[in-house]
Amino acid sequence: MGFEDQQLLPAIRNMKQFDIFLGSSFQYGVLLDSHLGQVNNIVKAANLNDKKLLVHVDLIQGLKHDEYAAEFICQEIKPAGLISTRSTVITKAKQKGIIAIQRLFLLDSSALKKSLEIIAKHQPDYIEVLPGLVPSLISEVKSKTNVPILAGGFVKSIDDVYSALNAGATAVTTSEHRLWKEYTKY
């Protein structure tokens, strides 16, 4: 399972960015901010353009962020994958056979310890580490979990992207459109 060697995943925050994504050579993107009434049409538009969206369940307005919401999204909207901080969403995504990405906010050593316990129990397909600017954390999480890592949050420069990739991240998620241009043809 992978992202077709795509090292940067555009994180889409608005419809303008979505339109840019549709016109790009990227195959995968991450849908961040949205509301329930838009998600189905956004995923359909992506699919019509041979794009695959990873939907961040926790950021869909109008939807409770639990396993029932995840089941609804998997069955009715059918994205390529789900991203969530909630392990029940990750479990449901795995049951439904779509990409399951556990998002971790690594604020301190206690958060890291708890996160590693969650990962061991729920075995997501990928882990998104935030902030994505700390190479030592990317390396540590990867070595302790053996799960592919996405780095996200505060990634603002090409050096940030290279640093995360060199630390072992499979890909980097970013909403910084100017970085998208470094990794795609329009």
Contacts in CASP RR format, 6 or more apart in sequence:
PFRMAT RR
TARGET T0000
AUTHOR 0000-0000-0000
METHOD contacts of the structure
MODEL  1
MGFEDQQLLPAIRNMKQFDIFLGSSFQYGVLLDSHLGQVNNIVKAANLND
KKLLVHVDLIQGLKHDEYAAEFICQEIKPAGLISTRSTVITKAKQKGIIA
IQRLFLLDSSALKKSLEIIAKHQPDYIEVLPGLVPSLISEVKSKTNVPIL
AGGFVKSIDDVYSALNAGATAVTTSEHRLWKEYTKY
1 99 0 8 1.000
1 125 0 8 1.000
2 148 0 8 1.000
2 170 0 8 1.000
3 9 0 8 1.000
3 27 0 8 1.000
3 28 0 8 1.000
3 170 0 8 1.000
3 171 0 8 1.000
4 27 0 8 1.000
4 28 0 8 1.000
6 26 0 8 1.000
6 27 0 8 1.000
6 28 0 8 1.000
6 171 0 8 1.000
6 183 0 8 1.000
7 161 0 8 1.000
7 165 0 8 1.000
7 170 0 8 1.000
7 171 0 8 1.000
7 172 0 8 1.000
7 183 0 8 1.000
8 26 0 8 1.000
8 161 0 8 1.000
8 171 0 8 1.000
8 172 0 8 1.000
8 173 0 8 1.000
8 174 0 8 1.000
8 179 0 8 1.000
8 180 0 8 1.000
8 182 0 8 1.000
8 183 0 8 1.000
8 184 0 8 1.000
9 26 0 8 1.000
9 28 0 8 1.000
9 29 0 8 1.000
9 30 0 8 1.000
9 54 0 8 1.000
9 150 0 8 1.000
9 171 0 8 1.000
9 172 0 8 1.000
9 173 0 8 1.000
9 174 0 8 1.000
10 17 0 8 1.000
10 20 0 8 1.000
10 21 0 8 1.000
10 24 0 8 1.000
10 26 0 8 1.000
10 29 0 8 1.000
10 30 0 8 1.000
10 173 0 8 1.000
10 174 0 8 1.000
10 175 0 8 1.000
10 177 0 8 1.000
10 180 0 8 1.000
11 29 0 8 1.000
11 30 0 8 1.000
11 32 0 8 1.000
11 152 0 8 1.000
11 173 0 8 1.000
11 174 0 8 1.000
11 175 0 8 1.000
12 18 0 8 1.000
12 21 0 8 1.000
12 29 0 8 1.000
12 30 0 8 1.000
12 31 0 8 1.000
12 32 0 8 1.000
12 53 0 8 1.000
12 175 0 8 1.000
13 32 0 8 1.000
13 33 0 8 1.000
13 175 0 8 1.000
14 33 0 8 1.000
17 175 0 8 1.000
17 177 0 8 1.000
18 31 0 8 1.000
18 42 0 8 1.000
18 45 0 8 1.000
20 177 0 8 1.000
20 180 0 8 1.000
21 29 0 8 1.000
21 46 0 8 1.000
21 51 0 8 1.000
21 180 0 8 1.000
22 45 0 8 1.000
22 46 0 8 1.000
22 49 0 8 1.000
22 51 0 8 1.000
23 49 0 8 1.000
23 186 0 8 1.000
24 180 0 8 1.000
24 184 0 8 1.000
24 185 0 8 1.000
24 186 0 8 1.000
25 184 0 8 1.000
25 185 0 8 1.000
25 186 0 8 1.000
26 51 0 8 1.000
26 180 0 8 1.000
26 183 0 8 1.000
26 184 0 8 1.000
27 50 0 8 1.000
27 51 0 8 1.000
27 52 0 8 1.000
28 51 0 8 1.000
28 52 0 8 1.000
28 53 0 8 1.000
28 54 0 8 1.000
28 80 0 8 1.000
29 51 0 8 1.000
29 52 0 8 1.000
29 53 0 8 1.000
29 54 0 8 1.000
30 53 0 8 1.000
30 54 0 8 1.000
30 55 0 8 1.000
30 56 0 8 1.000
30 83 0 8 1.000
30 173 0 8 1.000
31 39 0 8 1.000
31 42 0 8 1.000
31 43 0 8 1.000
31 53 0 8 1.000
31 54 0 8 1.000
31 55 0 8 1.000
31 56 0 8 1.000
31 79 0 8 1.000
32 56 0 8 1.000
32 59 0 8 1.000
32 175 0 8 1.000
33 59 0 8 1.000
33 61 0 8 1.000
34 42 0 8 1.000
34 55 0 8 1.000
34 59 0 8 1.000
34 60 0 8 1.000
34 61 0 8 1.000
35 60 0 8 1.000
35 61 0 8 1.000
35 62 0 8 1.000
36 60 0 8 1.000
36 61 0 8 1.000
36 62 0 8 1.000
36 63 0 8 1.000
39 55 0 8 1.000
39 60 0 8 1.000
39 73 0 8 1.000
39 77 0 8 1.000
40 76 0 8 1.000
40 77 0 8 1.000
42 53 0 8 1.000
43 53 0 8 1.000
43 55 0 8 1.000
43 77 0 8 1.000
43 78 0 8 1.000
43 79 0 8 1.000
46 52 0 8 1.000
46 53 0 8 1.000
52 79 0 8 1.000
52 80 0 8 1.000
52 81 0 8 1.000
53 79 0 8 1.000
53 80 0 8 1.000
53 81 0 8 1.000
54 79 0 8 1.000
54 80 0 8 1.000
54 81 0 8 1.000
54 82 0 8 1.000
54 83 0 8 1.000
54 99 0 8 1.000
54 101 0 8 1.000
55 73 0 8 1.000
55 77 0 8 1.000
55 79 0 8 1.000
55 81 0 8 1.000
55 82 0 8 1.000
55 83 0 8 1.000
56 82 0 8 1.000
56 83 0 8 1.000
56 84 0 8 1.000
56 103 0 8 1.000
57 63 0 8 1.000
57 65 0 8 1.000
57 69 0 8 1.000
57 70 0 8 1.000
57 73 0 8 1.000
57 82 0 8 1.000
57 83 0 8 1.000
57 84 0 8 1.000
57 86 0 8 1.000
57 89 0 8 1.000
58 65 0 8 1.000
58 83 0 8 1.000
58 84 0 8 1.000
58 85 0 8 1.000
58 86 0 8 1.000
58 89 0 8 1.000
58 103 0 8 1.000
60 69 0 8 1.000
60 73 0 8 1.000
63 69 0 8 1.000
63 72 0 8 1.000
63 73 0 8 1.000
65 84 0 8 1.000
65 86 0 8 1.000
65 89 0 8 1.000
66 86 0 8 1.000
66 88 0 8 1.000
66 89 0 8 1.000
67 88 0 8 1.000
67 89 0 8 1.000
67 91 0 8 1.000
67 92 0 8 1.000
69 89 0 8 1.000
70 82 0 8 1.000
70 84 0 8 1.000
70 88 0 8 1.000
70 89 0 8 1.000
70 92 0 8 1.000
70 93 0 8 1.000
70 96 0 8 1.000
71 92 0 8 1.000
71 96 0 8 1.000
73 79 0 8 1.000
73 82 0 8 1.000
74 82 0 8 1.000
74 92 0 8 1.000
74 93 0 8 1.000
74 96 0 8 1.000
74 97 0 8 1.000
74 98 0 8 1.000
75 96 0 8 1.000
78 98 0 8 1.000
79 98 0 8 1.000
80 98 0 8 1.000
80 99 0 8 1.000
81 93 0 8 1.000
81 98 0 8 1.000
81 99 0 8 1.000
81 100 0 8 1.000
81 101 0 8 1.000
82 89 0 8 1.000
82 90 0 8 1.000
82 92 0 8 1.000
82 93 0 8 1.000
82 98 0 8 1.000
82 99 0 8 1.000
82 100 0 8 1.000
82 101 0 8 1.000
83 101 0 8 1.000
83 103 0 8 1.000
83 128 0 8 1.000
84 90 0 8 1.000
84 93 0 8 1.000
84 101 0 8 1.000
84 102 0 8 1.000
84 103 0 8 1.000
85 102 0 8 1.000
85 103 0 8 1.000
85 104 0 8 1.000
85 105 0 8 1.000
87 102 0 8 1.000
87 118 0 8 1.000
87 121 0 8 1.000
87 122 0 8 1.000
90 100 0 8 1.000
90 101 0 8 1.000
90 102 0 8 1.000
90 122 0 8 1.000
90 124 0 8 1.000
91 100 0 8 1.000
91 122 0 8 1.000
93 99 0 8 1.000
93 100 0 8 1.000
94 100 0 8 1.000
94 122 0 8 1.000
94 123 0 8 1.000
94 124 0 8 1.000
94 125 0 8 1.000
99 125 0 8 1.000
99 126 0 8 1.000
100 124 0 8 1.000
100 125 0 8 1.000
100 126 0 8 1.000
101 124 0 8 1.000
101 125 0 8 1.000
101 126 0 8 1.000
101 127 0 8 1.000
101 128 0 8 1.000
101 150 0 8 1.000
102 118 0 8 1.000
102 119 0 8 1.000
102 122 0 8 1.000
102 124 0 8 1.000
102 126 0 8 1.000
102 127 0 8 1.000
102 128 0 8 1.000
103 127 0 8 1.000
103 128 0 8 1.000
103 130 0 8 1.000
104 111 0 8 1.000
104 115 0 8 1.000
104 119 0 8 1.000
104 127 0 8 1.000
104 128 0 8 1.000
104 129 0 8 1.000
104 130 0 8 1.000
104 141 0 8 1.000
105 111 0 8 1.000
105 130 0 8 1.000
106 112 0 8 1.000
106 115 0 8 1.000
106 129 0 8 1.000
106 130 0 8 1.000
106 131 0 8 1.000
106 134 0 8 1.000
106 137 0 8 1.000
106 141 0 8 1.000
112 137 0 8 1.000
112 140 0 8 1.000
112 141 0 8 1.000
115 141 0 8 1.000
116 141 0 8 1.000
116 144 0 8 1.000
116 145 0 8 1.000
119 127 0 8 1.000
119 141 0 8 1.000
119 145 0 8 1.000
119 147 0 8 1.000
120 145 0 8 1.000
123 147 0 8 1.000
124 147 0 8 1.000
125 147 0 8 1.000
125 148 0 8 1.000
126 147 0 8 1.000
126 148 0 8 1.000
126 149 0 8 1.000
126 150 0 8 1.000
126 170 0 8 1.000
127 141 0 8 1.000
127 145 0 8 1.000
127 147 0 8 1.000
127 148 0 8 1.000
127 149 0 8 1.000
127 150 0 8 1.000
128 149 0 8 1.000
128 150 0 8 1.000
128 151 0 8 1.000
128 152 0 8 1.000
128 173 0 8 1.000
129 137 0 8 1.000
129 138 0 8 1.000
129 141 0 8 1.000
129 149 0 8 1.000
129 150 0 8 1.000
129 151 0 8 1.000
129 152 0 8 1.000
129 169 0 8 1.000
130 152 0 8 1.000
130 153 0 8 1.000
131 152 0 8 1.000
131 153 0 8 1.000
131 154 0 8 1.000
132 138 0 8 1.000
132 151 0 8 1.000
132 152 0 8 1.000
132 153 0 8 1.000
132 154 0 8 1.000
132 155 0 8 1.000
132 160 0 8 1.000
132 164 0 8 1.000
132 169 0 8 1.000
132 172 0 8 1.000
133 151 0 8 1.000
133 153 0 8 1.000
133 154 0 8 1.000
133 155 0 8 1.000
133 160 0 8 1.000
133 163 0 8 1.000
133 164 0 8 1.000
135 163 0 8 1.000
135 164 0 8 1.000
135 166 0 8 1.000
135 167 0 8 1.000
136 167 0 8 1.000
138 149 0 8 1.000
138 151 0 8 1.000
138 164 0 8 1.000
138 167 0 8 1.000
138 168 0 8 1.000
138 169 0 8 1.000
139 167 0 8 1.000
139 168 0 8 1.000
141 147 0 8 1.000
141 149 0 8 1.000
142 148 0 8 1.000
142 149 0 8 1.000
142 167 0 8 1.000
142 168 0 8 1.000
142 169 0 8 1.000
148 170 0 8 1.000
149 168 0 8 1.000
149 169 0 8 1.000
149 170 0 8 1.000
150 169 0 8 1.000
150 170 0 8 1.000
150 171 0 8 1.000
150 172 0 8 1.000
150 173 0 8 1.000
151 164 0 8 1.000
151 165 0 8 1.000
151 167 0 8 1.000
151 169 0 8 1.000
151 171 0 8 1.000
151 172 0 8 1.000
151 173 0 8 1.000
152 164 0 8 1.000
152 172 0 8 1.000
152 173 0 8 1.000
152 174 0 8 1.000
153 173 0 8 1.000
153 174 0 8 1.000
154 160 0 8 1.000
155 161 0 8 1.000
155 164 0 8 1.000
155 172 0 8 1.000
155 173 0 8 1.000
155 174 0 8 1.000
155 176 0 8 1.000
155 179 0 8 1.000
156 174 0 8 1.000
156 176 0 8 1.000
156 179 0 8 1.000
157 179 0 8 1.000
158 179 0 8 1.000
158 182 0 8 1.000
160 172 0 8 1.000
161 172 0 8 1.000
161 174 0 8 1.000
161 179 0 8 1.000
161 182 0 8 1.000
164 172 0 8 1.000
165 171 0 8 1.000
165 172 0 8 1.000
174 180 0 8 1.000
END
